[in-house]
Amino acid sequence: MRFDTVIRNGTVVTASDTFVSDVGIRDGRIVALAADLTEADEVIDATGLFVLPGGIDSHVHLDQPSGDGIVMADDFDSGTRSAAIGGNSTVLAFCMQEKGQSLREALKIYHAKADGKCHVDVSFHLVITDPTAEVLGQELPALVEDGYTSLKVFMTYEGLRLRDDEILATLDTARRTGALVMVHCENEDAIRYLIGRHEEEGKLAPKYHATTRPVAAEREATHRALSLAEIVDVPIVIVHVSNREAMEEIRRARQRGQKIAGETCPQYLMLTADDLDLEGLDGAKFVCSPPPRDKVSQDACWEGIEQGVFDLFSSDHCPFRFDDPEGKLNEKGKRHFRWIPNGIPGVATRLPILFSEGVMKGRIDINRFVAVTSTNHAKLYGMYPQKGTIAIGSDADIALWDPQERVTLTNEILQHGADYTPYEGQDIQGWPVRLLVRGQTIMERGSVVEAGQGQYQSRKRSNLIADTNSGASVRP
């Protein structure tokens, strides 16, 4: 058997196994896992390297409308370039429905933004902001059949958030169609009340973003989202959990028998609210929602990764430039934390941070790393086993990792559109040195060598959704 590419002498890692094997690739897929594969047009020597499934970042915001005069720092070109630098072979971005807009109209716009510009594979989650009878009764069921099998709803942000009855109607449509719903859980009414109190007291600096979005506002909304899902009897994903209290709501829901997936992000492992309390306006760099908490919350989120409360480790990459009138330091943002765009960059740093802080420091093993950064994302969002693993017949989406490579994080090496990284100066051990997407080398040693090769991926239904024939379901 002759191959297009053979990866030799590496240690192959999946979510369940670690073994020494060569990997044979033909026509973009893995066709052989065996020793001493030699007949190939290209042979890649992976001696001393881990051969991992390419990362799948299922929580990424790119080229998204962000308010009057505000421009997101990454389009699909720069965002997927940065994703490749960080060892990701697939990103799932959000397609934001604006008020009064049909879902198909929104998708048409986002496909135009992405087509021909992506360096890794991409798929879309739908964001429902206007759940009209037509959207829920006609558009969404048809789009689920077309492979748009996940959607997101917000419980915060005026203009985006849904009322409880609208969330229930959306969840019920998801139950009937087999879609999977992601929920951003924060209590908007509580947040608005606290913002008013802060304004009365003249507390407008960036650090007050964190105190107007307390743990209790996230915990309450998480409990409410889980209760609404229980009423309708549908699985949901609780995204970007920042603290123990919200995490324990997920744990208790599972004990009640609910099918729930949980997600956390690097900012909740590495940052705290103190990062927003910097001289001048530098704290604006760290404004995101939910905000970073404290060291106790960091420890809780690590526990959630280690114990399986969190199935997913995603970046929530939502980049804005800092020193820019269309970014964090817009004129209104300089005067009031309320107008600082919410979000931080992180698509390139997600995997190296977890590898260095998790695997290399003994918090998790490398199989758990693969699970929470790739395999579970593929299973949960209907891409497995095409993606998310190294197996015969799977796409040859492969990241080669050097566990001895030491890197100091600087904004320059990440190649995103933002003018800063919140992790500047952090020392990392373990780094992706080569990335293949469907068998083609896309990134090598910090450079994207084959640009614009990413493809849009239609998806199946989630494995968290019950099989309508057998009644069986499988969690990641």
Secondary structure, DSSP 8 states (H G I E B T S, - for coil): --EEEEEES-EEE-SS-EEE-EEEEETTEEEEEES----EEEEEE-TT-EEEE-EEEEEE--S---STT---S--HHHHHHHHHHTTEEEEEEEEE--TT--HHHHHHHHHHHHTTT-SSEEEEEEE-S---HHIIIIIHHHHHHTT--EEEEESSSTTTB--HHHHHHHHHHHHHHT-EEEEE---HHHHHHHHHHHHHTT--STTHHHHTS-HHHHHHHHHHHHHHHHHHT--EEE-S--SHHHHHHHHHHHHTT--EEEEE-THHHH--GGGGS-STTGGGGG--SS----HHHHHHHHHHHHHTS--EE---B----SSSTTTTT-HHHHH-GGGS---B--TTTHHHHHIIIIITTTSS-HHHHHIIIIIHHHHHTT-TTTSSS--TTSB--EEEEEEEEEEE--HHHH--SSS--TTTT-EEEEEEEEEEETTEEEEETTEE-STT---B------TTS--TTT------
